[in-house]
Amino acid sequence: MPETSAGGATRYITPALIAVGVIAAAYLLFGMLNPSRPPAEPKAPLSEAAQLGPRERYGLSPQEEATLSPADLAGRALSKSSLDLVTAAAAEDPLSGAVLCSAQFTGVGAPQDDAAAALSCAVAREQGSTLATFLLSELTRVGRGGLTADALAADNLLREAAQTDARAQHALGLTMRTSRSMEGRALFERCAAQGMHDCQFELARMRQLGLGGPRDTAAALKTYQTLTEVAFHAAGTREYGRMHLTGEGLPARNVARGVDLLKRAGVLEDAEASFLLGEQAEKGEGVPKEEALAHYRRALERGYAPAQEAVTRLSSR
């Protein structure tokens, strides 16, 4: 006998209801195992300090970032950005931390504050700033900023920074240039390659004197010339002038050129250049004799101790 319409409907409806029940049970079980999470809160927008890359914010080239002295770095950065922005950014990137601790360490662009510098440098060091590590070594060496004076710890910090930092390499090289001249020369080679003018000068001096490696007067002369004409480096200009006075590395002496270069170095406030001008005046070579005492006094005022004897001697006449 054929099925009635009601019976046929019942035969199809029952499996459908069972399927719906299974799906509902599965959904409930999934919900129990994976409780719903509240929607994620929207992220706060980046601060103004973080929206711009640190080099762009401060107008620094990679070479300047790597080689500028702490005072020059702070001065350059804070001429482009405010101290408030630097302070805010110091929690976000190591360069800003280095700028902040440099400013506090030197008093350029911020009140000089050793304790604040020690704290800022410690934070920046943890972020990877080698300049901050170098400044911490300086503070630790003399016990400034609430730190205990510890020469060994300071040396360790300096060596840590000197693995990559040109300023630390220069400072460490200065301690080694006579007693461990090969190591000192290697350090100057590394920081000179980064473009640090003071390292280029020290390397030229070691090449000129044959310290830590072969003597190379021609290379030294060329470096002094570049430091004079391109970098306006006071000590480099002085030594370039001295070589003209002596004729070292040159076909002949050129006293007039040497005196001119010493005067240029004097304008750049090189104390030894003023002393050498005093010597030239006493010898009557290129500088009037009556100017000797004035040059010696200028050298002494600029901190060149050997000028004291000459000042005393000429003042008593």
C-alpha positions as CSV (number, residue, x, y, z in Angstrom):
1,M,0.0,0.0,0.0
2,P,1.6,3.4,-0.8
3,E,2.8,5.6,2.0
4,T,0.5,8.4,3.1
5,S,1.8,11.9,2.7
6,A,2.0,12.4,6.4
7,G,4.0,9.2,6.9
8,G,6.5,10.1,4.1
9,A,7.0,13.5,5.6
10,T,7.7,12.0,9.0
11,R,10.3,9.7,7.5
12,Y,12.3,12.7,6.2
13,I,11.7,15.1,9.0
14,T,13.1,12.8,11.7
15,P,16.7,12.5,10.3
16,A,16.7,16.2,9.7
17,L,15.9,17.0,13.3
18,I,18.6,14.6,14.4
19,A,21.2,16.3,12.2
20,V,20.2,19.8,13.5
21,G,20.6,18.5,17.1
22,V,24.1,17.1,16.4
23,I,25.2,20.4,14.9
24,A,23.8,22.4,17.8
25,A,25.6,20.1,20.3
26,A,28.8,20.4,18.4
27,Y,28.6,24.2,18.4
28,L,27.9,24.2,22.2
29,L,30.9,21.9,22.8
30,F,33.1,24.1,20.7
31,G,32.0,27.1,22.6
32,M,32.8,25.4,25.9
33,L,36.3,24.5,24.7
34,N,37.0,27.8,23.1
35,P,35.3,30.6,25.2
36,S,34.8,33.7,23.3
37,R,37.3,36.5,23.8
38,P,36.5,40.2,24.0
39,P,37.4,42.1,20.9
40,A,41.0,43.4,21.1
41,E,41.4,47.0,22.2
42,P,42.6,49.3,19.4
43,K,46.3,50.0,19.7
44,A,47.3,53.4,20.8
45,P,48.8,55.5,18.0
46,L,52.5,55.8,17.9
47,S,53.8,58.8,19.8
48,E,55.1,61.7,17.7
49,A,58.6,60.8,18.7
50,A,58.2,57.2,17.4
51,Q,56.5,58.1,14.1
52,L,59.8,59.5,12.6
53,G,63.0,57.5,12.4
54,P,65.7,58.7,14.9
55,R,68.2,59.7,12.2
56,E,65.6,61.7,10.3
57,R,64.3,63.2,13.5
58,Y,67.7,64.6,14.4
59,G,69.1,65.2,10.9
60,L,72.1,62.8,11.5
61,S,73.9,60.8,8.9
62,P,75.0,57.3,9.9
63,Q,78.6,58.5,10.0
64,E,77.8,61.4,12.3
65,E,75.8,59.1,14.5
66,A,78.8,56.8,14.8
67,T,81.6,59.4,15.2
68,L,80.3,62.7,16.7
69,S,81.6,63.5,20.1
70,P,78.9,63.3,22.9
71,A,78.7,67.1,23.0
72,D,78.4,67.5,19.2
73,L,75.9,64.7,19.0
74,A,73.7,66.3,21.6
75,G,74.0,69.7,20.1
76,R,73.2,68.5,16.6
77,A,70.2,66.4,17.7
78,L,68.7,69.0,19.9
79,S,69.0,71.7,17.3
80,K,66.5,69.6,15.3
81,S,64.3,68.3,18.1
82,S,63.1,69.3,21.6
83,L,64.4,67.9,24.8
84,D,60.9,66.7,25.6
85,L,60.7,64.7,22.4
86,V,64.2,63.2,23.0
87,T,63.2,62.2,26.5
88,A,60.0,60.5,25.2
89,A,61.8,58.8,22.4
90,A,64.6,57.5,24.7
91,A,62.2,54.8,25.9
92,E,61.8,53.6,22.3
93,D,65.2,53.7,20.5
94,P,68.8,53.6,21.5
95,L,69.9,56.6,19.5
96,S,67.5,58.9,21.4
97,G,68.7,57.3,24.6
98,A,72.3,58.1,23.6
99,V,71.3,61.7,22.7
100,L,69.6,62.2,26.1
101,C,72.5,60.8,28.2
102,S,75.0,62.7,26.1
103,A,73.1,66.0,26.8
104,Q,72.9,65.3,30.5
105,F,76.6,64.2,30.6
106,T,77.9,67.2,28.8
107,G,75.3,69.9,29.7
108,V,74.7,70.6,26.0
109,G,71.0,71.0,25.3
110,A,70.1,69.9,28.8
111,P,71.1,70.7,32.4
112,Q,74.3,68.9,33.3
113,D,73.3,66.2,35.6
114,D,75.6,63.2,36.3
115,A,72.9,61.2,38.2
116,A,70.4,61.6,35.4
117,A,73.1,60.8,32.8
118,A,74.0,57.6,34.6
119,L,70.4,56.5,34.6
120,S,69.8,57.4,31.0
121,C,73.0,55.8,29.8
122,A,72.2,52.6,31.7
123,V,68.8,52.4,29.9
124,A,70.3,53.2,26.5
125,R,73.1,50.7,27.0
126,E,70.4,48.0,27.6
127,Q,68.9,49.0,24.3
128,G,72.2,48.5,22.5
129,S,73.8,52.0,22.4
130,T,77.6,51.7,22.4
131,L,77.9,55.5,23.0
132,A,75.9,55.2,26.2
133,T,78.2,52.3,27.2
134,F,81.2,54.5,26.6
135,L,79.8,57.4,28.7
136,L,79.0,54.9,31.5
137,S,82.7,54.0,31.5
138,E,83.6,57.6,31.9
139,L,81.2,58.1,34.8
140,T,82.3,54.8,36.4
141,R,86.0,55.7,36.1
142,V,85.7,58.7,38.4
143,G,82.6,57.7,40.4
144,R,80.3,60.4,39.1
145,G,76.5,60.3,39.1
146,G,76.2,58.2,42.2
147,L,78.3,55.4,40.7
148,T,81.2,53.8,42.7
149,A,84.6,54.7,41.2
150,D,85.9,51.5,39.7
151,A,88.7,51.6,37.2
152,L,88.4,47.9,36.3
153,A,84.7,48.1,35.7
154,A,85.3,51.3,33.6
155,D,87.9,49.5,31.5
156,N,85.5,46.6,30.9
157,L,82.7,49.0,29.8
158,L,85.2,50.8,27.5
159,R,86.3,47.5,25.9
160,E,82.6,46.5,25.5
161,A,81.9,49.7,23.7
162,A,85.1,49.6,21.7
163,Q,84.0,46.5,19.9
164,T,82.1,48.7,17.5
165,D,82.0,52.3,18.8
166,A,84.5,54.7,17.1
167,R,84.6,57.0,20.2
168,A,85.4,54.2,22.5
169,Q,88.0,52.9,20.1
170,H,89.6,56.3,20.0
171,A,89.7,56.5,23.8
172,L,91.1,53.0,24.2
173,G,93.6,53.6,21.5
174,L,95.0,56.6,23.3
175,T,95.8,54.5,26.3
176,M,97.7,52.0,24.1
177,R,99.5,54.1,21.5
178,T,102.9,54.0,23.3
179,S,102.8,51.0,25.7
180,R,100.9,48.7,23.3
181,S,101.3,50.5,20.1
182,M,100.3,47.7,17.7
183,E,97.0,47.4,19.4
184,G,96.6,51.1,19.6
185,R,97.3,51.5,15.9
186,A,94.8,48.7,15.1
187,L,92.1,50.5,17.1
188,F,92.8,53.8,15.3
189,E,92.6,52.0,12.0
190,R,89.2,50.7,12.9
191,C,87.7,54.1,14.0
192,A,89.5,56.0,11.2
193,A,87.7,53.7,8.7
194,Q,84.4,54.9,10.2
195,G,85.3,58.4,9.4
196,M,86.3,59.8,12.8
197,H,88.7,62.6,12.2
198,D,90.5,62.4,15.5
199,C,91.2,58.7,14.8
200,Q,92.5,59.6,11.3
201,F,94.8,62.1,12.9
202,E,96.1,59.7,15.5
203,L,96.7,57.0,12.9
204,A,98.6,59.6,10.8
205,R,100.8,60.4,13.7
206,M,101.6,56.8,14.4
207,R,102.4,56.3,10.7
208,Q,104.6,59.4,10.7
209,L,106.5,58.2,13.8
210,G,106.5,54.5,12.8
211,L,104.7,53.4,16.0
212,G,102.9,50.1,16.0
213,G,103.8,49.4,12.3
214,P,105.8,50.6,9.4
215,R,106.7,54.3,9.0
216,D,104.8,56.0,6.2
217,T,105.5,59.7,6.0
218,A,103.7,60.1,2.6
219,A,100.5,58.6,4.0
220,A,100.7,60.9,7.1
221,L,101.3,64.0,5.0
222,K,98.3,63.1,2.8
223,T,96.0,62.6,5.8
224,Y,97.1,65.9,7.4
225,Q,96.4,67.6,4.1
226,T,92.9,66.1,4.0
227,L,92.2,67.0,7.6
228,T,93.3,70.6,6.9
229,E,91.5,71.2,3.7
230,V,88.3,69.1,4.1
231,A,87.8,68.6,7.9
232,F,89.2,71.9,9.2
233,H,90.8,69.7,12.0
234,A,93.0,71.9,14.3
235,A,95.6,69.3,15.2
236,G,95.8,68.0,11.6
237,T,96.4,71.5,10.4
238,R,99.1,72.1,13.0
239,E,101.0,68.9,12.0
240,Y,100.6,69.8,8.3
241,G,102.2,73.1,9.1
242,R,104.9,71.6,11.1
243,M,105.9,69.3,8.2
244,H,106.1,72.3,5.9
245,L,108.4,74.0,8.5
246,T,110.7,71.0,8.7
247,G,110.3,69.8,5.1
248,E,109.5,66.3,6.2
249,G,107.9,64.4,3.4
250,L,108.2,67.4,1.1
251,P,110.8,68.3,-1.5
252,A,112.0,71.3,0.6
253,R,111.0,73.4,3.6
254,N,108.3,76.1,3.1
255,V,108.4,78.4,6.1
256,A,105.8,80.8,4.8
257,R,103.3,78.0,4.1
258,G,104.1,76.4,7.5
259,V,103.5,79.6,9.4
260,D,100.2,80.2,7.5
261,L,99.0,76.7,8.5
262,L,100.0,77.2,12.1
263,K,98.0,80.5,12.2
264,R,95.0,78.6,10.7
265,A,95.4,76.0,13.5
266,G,95.6,78.8,16.0
267,V,92.3,80.2,14.8
268,L,90.9,76.8,15.4
269,E,92.2,77.2,19.0
270,D,95.0,74.7,18.8
271,A,97.3,75.5,21.8
272,E,100.4,73.8,20.5
273,A,100.1,75.7,17.2
274,S,100.3,79.0,19.2
275,F,103.4,77.6,21.0
276,L,105.1,76.8,17.6
277,L,104.3,80.3,16.4
278,G,106.1,81.6,19.4
279,E,109.1,79.4,18.6
280,Q,109.1,80.7,15.0
281,A,109.0,84.3,16.3
282,E,112.0,83.7,18.6
283,K,113.9,82.3,15.7
284,G,112.8,85.1,13.5
285,E,111.4,82.8,10.9
286,G,108.2,84.0,9.3
287,V,106.9,85.6,12.5
288,P,108.0,89.0,13.9
289,K,110.2,88.5,17.0
290,E,108.1,90.9,19.1
291,E,105.1,88.6,18.8
292,A,106.8,85.7,20.6
293,L,105.5,86.4,24.1
294,A,101.9,86.9,22.8
295,H,101.9,83.6,21.1
296,Y,103.4,81.8,24.1
297,R,100.8,83.4,26.4
298,R,98.0,82.3,24.1
299,A,99.3,78.8,24.2
300,L,99.4,78.8,28.0
301,E,95.9,80.3,28.2
302,R,94.7,77.4,26.1
303,G,96.2,74.9,28.4
304,Y,99.6,74.1,26.8
305,A,101.8,73.7,29.9
306,P,105.2,73.7,28.2
307,A,104.6,77.4,27.3
308,Q,105.0,78.3,30.9
309,E,108.8,78.3,30.8
310,A,108.8,80.5,27.7
311,V,106.3,83.0,29.2
312,T,108.4,83.2,32.4
313,R,111.6,83.6,30.5
314,L,110.4,86.3,28.1
315,S,108.4,88.2,30.8
316,S,111.5,88.7,32.9
317,R,113.4,90.5,30.1
